Amino acid sequence: MGNNRPSTSPSAGRADAAPALRRHDASLYIVASGLGGLGLGIALFYLNFLYRALGFDARAIGVLGGAQALGALAGALPAALLPRRMPRRNAIFTGGCVTALGVIGVLTQTALPALFIAAALTGCGGIIVASSGSALVADATTGLDRPRMFGQQVALGGLASFAAIAIAGALAAPVGVALGRTETDPLTIRTVIGIGGVLAIASAVPILFVRPAAVAVGALDAPHRRSLLLRFVAIEMAFGFGAGSFLPFANLFFADRFGLPIAGVGLAIGALSLAGSVGAILNGRLIVPRLPPLTAIVLPVIASLPFALLAAVAGQPLLAWAALALRAALMYGSTPNFTALELSSFAPVERAGAVAVFAISWNGASAAGAALSGVLRAELGATGYTANLVTLVLSYLVAATLLVLFFRAHEPRGDAAAMLPADSAP
């Protein structure tokens, strides 16, 4: 059946040239990403418990918590430069090795400076893997297949997040019994982190079968590239600020406002990840084939806002959860479409660096939103969550508005730029 919907790739109007990487390579990375996310999710779940078991106070734990963000910042430059020197597969392996060094440090060190460096290494390696991996998915796909593949990555990531929460919560007790230690003993926690690390290391196996294809060297002209980057960064910051104002504290929202026990909170948060995964899958089947690229991004964002407001005023936990689940499904559906637009707009050699910049922008704005949300809750108590959700809604509305203003007439040229010499794309 014919489809007149514009593609996210400028080459879709003609016969697409075969990408250096194949769709199969993108699928291999997505599987590896899900397995790695499961393993690291288990490990990261226990990091703060490990720091506490080692005797660190709240101030030291806060410093260690910031180490990963600083590591990601430090990793942005190598994330941008590695694709100019090696295939995506090799860059992913490099980032994975850096992450593994960080995990080994967490498992073996006890001094604050050494643990800080280890945590920073996990952040540094993580940004290299994520940026090169996302660029690989873009390189290996064209047209409508690109947002569909990113949707599959988002969906598998949500499932991995749910599984990590469920598995992590159940591991400490049997591991402690096997070791003859308590659940909170440092050896028990480090063993559980080690189990997660082994799963993460196993994620390298699918990457072994990814083609070691060289990255095309053609690039956009520098002024156009900078203009695109700044516009996307502004949108990422709007999304990040809104997300940071509430999403990291969704567990506290259910506990403080509705008095749910920890088990109930864990179930609610895990189920939200599942709802998001469903949204990402349905997006690829229902939204991507039927709507223009920009509409497929903006419409779900706008549609999600009333559900966020409903959660803000809901008096029953089930109603609040249902509203947040619908919000998650819509946003998980929009995200892969936005990622496809971003990466289709840059040449292959520029994509990993762009992803790193976007991640840092989003995370920085998210941290600012989280800090402000904490001030609001300190002043307003449990009603502060209403203000947090309103902040999310306003920020997402700004992001959607910027998308329309900046990109309503935009046609991505990244795929075409790959065929031209560096800095010579029209």
ZIRAPE-V452947 format. One record per residue. N is the residue number from 0. RES is the residue in one small letter. SS is DSSP state (helix for helix, strand for strand, loop for the rest). OMEGA is omega in degrees with one decimal (NA if undefined). NEAR is the number of other ideal C-beta (glycine too) atoms within 12 Angstrom. Layout:
<<N RES SS OMEGA NEAR> <N RES SS OMEGA NEAR>>
This chain:
<<0 m loop -178.5 6> <1 g loop 179.3 5> <2 n loop -178.1 14> <3 n loop -178.1 13> <4 r loop 178.3 23> <5 p loop -179.5 26> <6 s loop 171.7 31> <7 t loop 179.5 42> <8 s loop -179.7 34> <9 p helix -178.6 31> <10 s helix -173.3 26> <11 a helix -179.5 27> <12 g helix 177.4 16> <13 r loop 177.9 13> <14 a loop -177.7 9> <15 d loop 171.1 21> <16 a loop -179.4 17> <17 a loop 178.9 16> <18 p loop 177.5 33> <19 a loop 174.6 29> <20 l loop -178.4 36> <21 r loop 177.3 23> <22 r helix 178.6 27> <23 h helix 178.5 20> <24 d helix 177.2 34> <25 a helix 178.8 39> <26 s helix 178.1 27> <27 l helix 179.1 32> <28 y helix -178.8 48> <29 i helix 176.0 38> <30 v helix 179.0 32> <31 a helix 179.5 43> <32 s helix 178.1 44> <33 g helix 179.1 34> <34 l helix 177.3 32> <35 g helix 177.7 44> <36 g helix 176.8 39> <37 l helix -178.3 37> <38 g helix -179.6 36> <39 l helix 176.5 43> <40 g helix 176.4 39> <41 i helix -178.4 38> <42 a helix -176.5 43> <43 l helix 178.3 36> <44 f helix -173.6 32> <45 y loop -175.4 39> <46 l helix -178.4 37> <47 n helix 176.3 26> <48 f helix 177.5 29> <49 l helix -179.9 39> <50 y helix 179.2 34> <51 r helix 179.9 21> <52 a helix 178.3 26> <53 l loop 174.4 28> <54 g loop 179.5 15> <55 f loop 179.1 25> <56 d loop -175.1 13> <57 a helix -179.9 12> <58 r helix 180.0 12> <59 a helix 178.6 22> <60 i helix 176.3 24> <61 g helix 177.3 19> <62 v helix 179.5 21> <63 l helix 177.7 38> <64 g helix 178.1 28> <65 g helix -177.1 23> <66 a helix -179.8 32> <67 q helix 178.8 36> <68 a helix 177.5 31> <69 l helix 176.7 26> <70 g helix 177.4 35> <71 a helix 177.5 42> <72 l helix 179.0 26> <73 a helix -178.1 27> <74 g helix -176.8 41> <75 a helix -178.4 33> <76 l helix 176.2 20> <77 p helix 177.5 29> <78 a helix 179.5 43> <79 a helix -173.3 31> <80 l helix -175.0 22> <81 l helix -179.4 34> <82 p loop 178.0 43> <83 r loop -174.2 29> <84 r loop -175.4 18> <85 m loop 175.9 23> <86 p loop 179.3 30> <87 r helix -177.0 47> <88 r helix -178.9 36> <89 n helix 178.1 28> <90 a helix 177.9 46> <91 i helix 177.1 43> <92 f helix 179.1 31> <93 t helix 177.9 32> <94 g helix 178.4 49> <95 g helix 178.2 41> <96 c helix 177.4 24> <97 v helix 177.8 34> <98 t helix 179.5 43> <99 a helix 176.4 34> <100 l helix 178.0 27> <101 g helix 179.4 44> <102 v helix 177.4 41> <103 i helix 177.4 27> <104 g helix 178.0 33> <105 v helix -177.2 42> <106 l helix -171.2 32> <107 t helix -173.4 20> <108 q loop 178.5 25> <109 t loop -178.6 20> <110 a loop -177.5 16> <111 l helix -179.1 22> <112 p helix -179.4 16> <113 a helix 177.7 22> <114 l helix 177.3 36> <115 f helix 179.0 30> <116 i helix -179.8 27> <117 a helix 179.1 37> <118 a helix 178.2 44> <119 a helix 178.4 33> <120 l helix 177.7 34> <121 t helix 177.5 47> <122 g helix 179.5 41> <123 c helix 179.0 39> <124 g helix -178.9 41> <125 g helix -178.4 44> <126 i helix 177.3 45> <127 i helix 179.6 44> <128 v helix -175.9 47> <129 a helix -177.6 41> <130 s helix 178.8 44> <131 s helix 179.6 51> <132 g helix 177.8 51> <133 s helix 177.3 48> <134 a helix 178.0 53> <135 l helix 179.2 50> <136 v helix 178.9 50> <137 a helix -179.4 52> <138 d helix -173.0 45> <139 a loop -176.1 38> <140 t loop 175.6 46> <141 t loop 172.0 39> <142 g loop -176.5 32> <143 l helix -178.9 34> <144 d helix -175.9 30> <145 r helix 177.5 47> <146 p helix 176.7 46> <147 r helix -179.0 37> <148 m helix 175.7 46> <149 f helix 175.8 47> <150 g helix 177.0 44> <151 q helix 177.4 36> <152 q helix 178.6 44> <153 v helix -178.9 42> <154 a helix 179.9 37> <155 l helix 176.4 35> <156 g helix 177.1 37> <157 g helix 177.3 40> <158 l helix 178.5 33> <159 a helix 178.5 38> <160 s helix 178.6 35> <161 f helix -179.0 32> <162 a helix -179.7 29> <163 a helix 179.1 36> <164 i helix -177.7 33> <165 a helix -177.5 24> <166 i helix -177.2 27> <167 a helix -178.7 35> <168 g helix -176.4 26> <169 a helix -172.3 20> <170 l helix -168.9 32> <171 a helix -175.5 33> <172 a helix -179.6 19> <173 p helix 177.7 17> <174 v helix 177.9 29> <175 g helix 178.2 23> <176 v helix -179.0 15> <177 a helix -178.8 17> <178 l helix -175.6 21> <179 g loop -179.9 11> <180 r loop 175.9 21> <181 t loop 178.7 17> <182 e loop -174.9 26> <183 t loop 178.7 23> <184 d loop -179.4 25> <185 p helix -179.6 30> <186 l helix 177.6 24> <187 t helix -177.0 28> <188 i helix 179.2 36> <189 r helix 177.1 35> <190 t helix 178.2 29> <191 v helix 176.6 43> <192 i helix 177.8 42> <193 g helix 176.6 28> <194 i helix 176.4 33> <195 g helix 178.7 42> <196 g helix 178.0 37> <197 v helix 176.8 25> <198 l helix 179.4 31> <199 a helix 178.4 39> <200 i helix 179.0 27> <201 a helix 179.5 23> <202 s loop 177.5 36> <203 a helix -175.3 32> <204 v helix 178.1 20> <205 p helix -178.2 27> <206 i helix 177.8 37> <207 l loop -175.9 20> <208 f loop 175.0 18> <209 v loop -179.2 36> <210 r loop 177.8 26> <211 p loop -175.7 20> <212 a loop 177.0 26> <213 a loop 179.0 21> <214 v loop 178.6 39> <215 a loop -171.5 33> <216 v loop -179.2 22> <217 g loop -175.6 27> <218 a loop 173.1 33> <219 l strand 173.3 35> <220 d loop -170.3 21> <221 a helix -179.7 17> <222 p helix 179.3 13> <223 h helix 178.7 25> <224 r helix 179.8 30> <225 r helix 179.8 19> <226 s helix 177.4 19> <227 l helix -176.6 37> <228 l helix -178.3 30> <229 l helix 179.9 20> <230 r helix 178.3 29> <231 f helix 178.7 39> <232 v helix 178.9 29> <233 a helix 179.9 28> <234 i helix 177.8 40> <235 e helix -179.4 37> <236 m helix 177.2 31> <237 a helix 176.5 37> <238 f helix -177.7 41> <239 g helix 179.9 32> <240 f helix 178.7 36> <241 g helix 179.7 40> <242 a helix -178.6 38> <243 g helix -178.6 33> <244 s loop -178.0 41> <245 f loop -167.2 43> <246 l helix 178.6 36> <247 p helix -175.4 25> <248 f helix 179.4 33> <249 a helix 177.9 40> <250 n helix 177.4 27> <251 l helix 177.6 27> <252 f helix -179.7 39> <253 f helix -179.0 34> <254 a helix -174.5 22> <255 d helix -174.8 23> <256 r helix -173.7 33> <257 f helix 177.4 25> <258 g loop 179.6 15> <259 l loop 174.3 24> <260 p loop -176.9 14> <261 i helix 179.8 16> <262 a helix 179.0 17> <263 g helix 177.5 19> <264 v helix 179.2 27> <265 g helix 178.3 27> <266 l helix -179.0 23> <267 a helix -178.3 35> <268 i helix 178.0 36> <269 g helix 179.7 34> <270 a helix 175.3 30> <271 l helix 176.5 38> <272 s helix 177.9 37> <273 l helix 178.3 30> <274 a helix 177.5 34> <275 g helix 178.6 40> <276 s helix 177.1 36> <277 v helix 178.8 28> <278 g helix -180.0 36> <279 a helix 179.5 41> <280 i helix 179.8 29> <281 l helix 177.6 28> <282 n helix -179.0 42> <283 g helix -177.2 33> <284 r helix -171.0 19> <285 l helix -172.3 21> <286 i helix -174.7 35> <287 v loop -177.6 40> <288 p loop -168.8 26> <289 r loop -174.2 21> <290 l loop 172.2 25> <291 p loop -173.5 28> <292 p helix -177.0 39> <293 l helix 178.1 34> <294 t helix 179.8 25> <295 a helix 175.2 40> <296 i helix -169.9 44> <297 v helix -175.3 35> <298 l helix 177.1 28> <299 p helix 178.0 39> <300 v helix -179.8 40> <301 i helix -179.3 26> <302 a helix -178.4 25> <303 s helix -171.5 40> <304 l helix 177.7 33> <305 p helix 179.9 20> <306 f helix 174.5 34> <307 a helix 177.8 41> <308 l helix 177.4 27> <309 l helix 177.5 24> <310 a helix -178.5 40> <311 a helix -175.3 32> <312 v helix -176.8 21> <313 a loop 179.1 26> <314 g loop -179.5 14> <315 q loop -177.2 17> <316 p helix -178.9 26> <317 l helix 178.2 19> <318 l helix 178.7 19> <319 a helix 179.7 33> <320 w helix -179.2 32> <321 a helix 179.0 21> <322 a helix 179.3 33> <323 l helix 177.8 39> <324 a helix 177.5 34> <325 l helix 176.0 30> <326 r helix -179.7 41> <327 a helix -179.6 41> <328 a helix -179.8 36> <329 l helix -177.9 37> <330 m helix 175.4 43> <331 y helix 175.7 43> <332 g helix -179.9 43> <333 s helix -172.3 45> <334 t helix 179.9 42> <335 p helix 177.4 48> <336 n helix 177.8 45> <337 f helix 178.2 43> <338 t helix 178.7 48> <339 a helix 178.0 46> <340 l helix -179.9 42> <341 e helix -172.7 45> <342 l helix 173.7 45> <343 s helix -177.6 50> <344 s loop -178.7 42> <345 f loop 176.5 46> <346 a loop -178.3 42> <347 p helix -177.2 46> <348 v helix -178.6 40> <349 e helix -167.6 47> <350 r helix -177.9 51> <351 a helix 177.5 46> <352 g helix 178.4 36> <353 a helix 178.7 42> <354 v helix 179.6 45> <355 a helix 178.6 43> <356 v helix 179.5 35> <357 f helix -179.4 44> <358 a helix 179.3 38> <359 i helix 179.1 36> <360 s helix -179.9 33> <361 w helix -177.3 38> <362 n helix 177.6 35> <363 g helix 177.7 26> <364 a helix 177.8 31> <365 s helix 178.2 33> <366 a helix 177.8 28> <367 a helix 177.5 24> <368 g helix 179.0 35> <369 a helix 179.6 32> <370 a helix 179.1 23> <371 l helix -178.7 26> <372 s helix 177.3 36> <373 g helix 177.0 24> <374 v helix -179.6 17> <375 l helix -179.8 26> <376 r helix 177.2 28> <377 a helix -179.3 15> <378 e helix -170.3 14> <379 l helix -177.4 18> <380 g helix -176.8 14> <381 a helix 178.0 22> <382 t helix 177.0 19> <383 g helix 178.3 27> <384 y helix 175.5 36> <385 t helix 177.3 30> <386 a helix 178.6 30> <387 n helix -179.5 43> <388 l helix 175.4 41> <389 v helix 176.2 26> <390 t helix 176.8 38> <391 l helix -178.0 45> <392 v helix -178.6 35> <393 l helix -179.8 25> <394 s helix 178.7 38> <395 y helix 176.8 43> <396 l helix 175.4 26> <397 v helix -179.7 28> <398 a helix 179.6 41> <399 a helix 178.5 34> <400 t helix 178.6 21> <401 l helix 177.4 28> <402 l helix -179.2 35> <403 v helix -178.0 23> <404 l helix -173.6 18> <405 f helix -166.5 28> <406 f helix -178.0 32> <407 r loop 178.2 18> <408 a loop -173.7 11> <409 h loop 173.0 27> <410 e loop -177.3 25> <411 p loop -178.3 38> <412 r loop -175.7 28> <413 g helix -179.1 40> <414 d helix 179.5 42> <415 a helix -178.8 30> <416 a helix -179.1 35> <417 a loop -177.0 40> <418 m loop -176.0 24> <419 l loop 174.3 22> <420 p loop -179.1 16> <421 a loop 176.8 22> <422 d loop 179.8 20> <423 s loop 179.5 19> <424 a strand -177.9 32> <425 p loop NA 15>>
